[in-house]
Amino acid sequence: MRKVYCVIADDEELAREVIENYISKVNELVLVASCSNGSEVYNVLQNNTIDLLFLDIEMPELTGIALLKTLKNLPAVIITTAYREYAVEGFDLNVLDYLLKPISFERFLKAIDKFMDKRGNIETQIRSFANVQHDPEAFIYVRSENKMVRLLLNDILFIEGLK
């Protein structure tokens, strides 16, 4: 199985150490960076390929929510916070899971399983799409200007999702 590259973003050293310990216990997870503020996280995300971000909400310089709103190409995000009141806003920003501190190892593993399931589904879809691409007549329909347009898969260079 492919490795999962992770970043921890939390201003509390003890919280970072707990998550670092949990990550070290899961073979597929690789810790790339452990950051204490939002601007550090921003720089790490700009300079590395990251699969999973453990993100605290209340941090100096740039809050977790502000960071989520700032970046366009985010990795999967698991919020790690002591504040329940940000849950709805977090899920509105498409976070994968929401872990309340103190985080148990069992609950951490449940969030990781959710990530692995999602990643597995995406990889399966990509493999299916790659297999279909060998058929020169394979096509999809897309809506454009209130019309359905037929596109041959071989004519598609890339697909970008907008939310």
C-alpha positions as a printed Julia matrix, in Angstrom:
163×3 Matrix{Float64}:
   0.0    0.0     0.0
   1.18   3.51   -0.84
   2.45   5.65    2.04
   0.32   8.49    3.39
   2.28  11.71    3.93
   0.97  13.67    6.92
   1.36  17.08    8.54
   0.35  18.03   12.06
  -0.72  21.62   12.75
  -1.24  22.46   16.42
   0.09  25.2    18.67
   0.1   22.88   21.7
   3.29  20.83   21.93
   1.62  18.05   23.94
  -1.15  17.68   21.34
   1.45  17.43   18.56
   3.36  14.77   20.51
   0.22  12.67   20.99
  -0.6   12.71   17.27
   3.05  12.09   16.36
   2.98   9.03   18.62
  -0.24   7.76   17.01
   1.16   8.3    13.5
   4.3    6.33   14.42
   2.11   3.33   15.31
   0.49   3.11   11.84
   2.88   1.7     9.2
   1.3    3.48    6.21
   1.56   6.94    7.79
   4.67   9.1     7.34
   5.04  12.35    9.26
   6.46  15.07    7.01
   6.18  18.03    9.4
   4.83  19.05   12.78
   3.92  22.75   12.81
   2.99  25.1    15.64
   1.25  27.84   13.63
  -0.76  28.39   10.48
   1.96  30.08    8.44
   4.34  27.12    8.97
   1.61  24.79    7.73
   0.97  27.0     4.71
   4.66  26.82    3.74
   4.85  23.05    4.21
   1.74  22.53    2.06
   3.17  24.77   -0.68
   6.47  22.87   -0.82
   5.46  19.23   -0.28
   2.97  16.69   -1.52
   0.79  16.02    1.52
  -2.03  13.48    1.67
  -3.42  14.15    5.15
  -3.45  17.19    7.43
  -4.23  17.02   11.16
  -5.38  20.58   11.77
  -6.06  22.44   15.01
  -8.52  25.35   14.85
  -7.08  27.82   17.34
  -3.51  28.64   16.28
  -1.47  31.85   16.19
  -0.94  33.83   12.98
  -3.49  31.88   10.91
  -6.35  29.84   12.37
  -7.19  26.41   11.02
 -10.47  27.67    9.54
  -8.7   30.62    7.88
  -6.13  28.21    6.44
  -8.88  25.99    5.03
 -10.48  29.02    3.38
  -7.14  30.26    2.01
  -5.85  27.16    0.2
  -7.31  25.79   -3.02
  -5.58  22.41   -3.23
  -5.89  20.99    0.24
  -5.02  17.46    1.26
  -7.62  15.51    3.23
  -8.14  17.31    6.54
  -8.89  15.89    9.97
  -9.6   18.64   12.47
  -8.13  18.11   15.94
  -9.52  20.56   18.46
 -10.99  21.02   21.91
 -13.82  23.17   20.53
 -17.08  21.49   19.48
 -18.56  24.7    18.08
 -16.42  24.6    14.92
 -17.72  21.2    13.77
 -20.42  22.47   11.42
 -18.14  25.06    9.82
 -15.42  22.42    9.47
 -17.71  20.01    7.66
 -18.97  22.87    5.47
 -15.32  23.21    4.4
 -15.22  19.49    3.48
 -13.06  18.18    6.31
 -12.86  14.41    6.48
 -13.3   14.05   10.24
 -13.44  16.03   13.46
 -11.51  14.75   16.49
 -12.15  16.29   19.9
  -9.25  16.53   22.34
  -8.17  14.55   24.23
  -7.98  12.18   21.27
  -8.0    8.46   22.0
  -5.98   6.11   19.81
  -9.18   4.23   18.96
 -10.86   7.4    17.66
  -7.68   8.34   15.77
  -7.72   4.94   14.02
 -11.37   5.37   13.1
 -10.51   8.66   11.35
  -7.57   7.0     9.56
  -9.86   4.17    8.39
 -12.25   6.77    6.98
  -9.35   8.37    5.09
  -8.14   5.0     3.76
 -11.65   4.08    2.58
 -12.01   7.39    0.76
  -8.57   7.09   -0.82
  -9.25   3.5    -1.86
 -12.49   4.54   -3.58
 -10.76   7.33   -5.48
  -7.93   5.04   -6.62
 -10.49   2.45   -7.81
 -12.3    5.12   -9.82
  -9.03   6.26  -11.39
  -8.14   2.68  -12.39
 -11.64   2.21  -13.86
 -11.33   5.41  -15.83
  -7.88   4.38  -17.12
  -9.29   1.05  -18.33
 -12.19   2.75  -20.13
  -9.83   5.19  -21.84
  -8.48   2.38  -24.04
 -11.85   2.28  -25.82
 -11.68   5.01  -28.51
 -15.49   5.3   -28.54
 -15.92   5.65  -24.73
 -17.71   8.86  -23.78
 -19.44  10.8   -21.03
 -22.14  13.46  -21.03
 -21.58  16.81  -19.34
 -23.91  19.75  -18.9
 -22.8   22.92  -20.66
 -24.99  26.02  -21.03
 -28.17  24.07  -20.16
 -27.41  21.38  -22.77
 -26.01  17.89  -22.48
 -22.82  17.54  -24.52
 -21.24  14.2   -25.47
 -17.46  14.1   -24.9
 -15.17  11.3   -26.01
 -12.9   10.3   -23.13
  -9.89  10.43  -25.43
 -10.6   14.14  -26.02
 -10.39  15.0   -22.31
  -7.01  16.35  -21.2
  -7.93  16.99  -17.56
 -10.93  17.43  -15.31
 -11.14  20.05  -12.6
 -13.79  19.97   -9.91
 -15.2   23.22   -8.59
 -16.54  22.22   -5.19
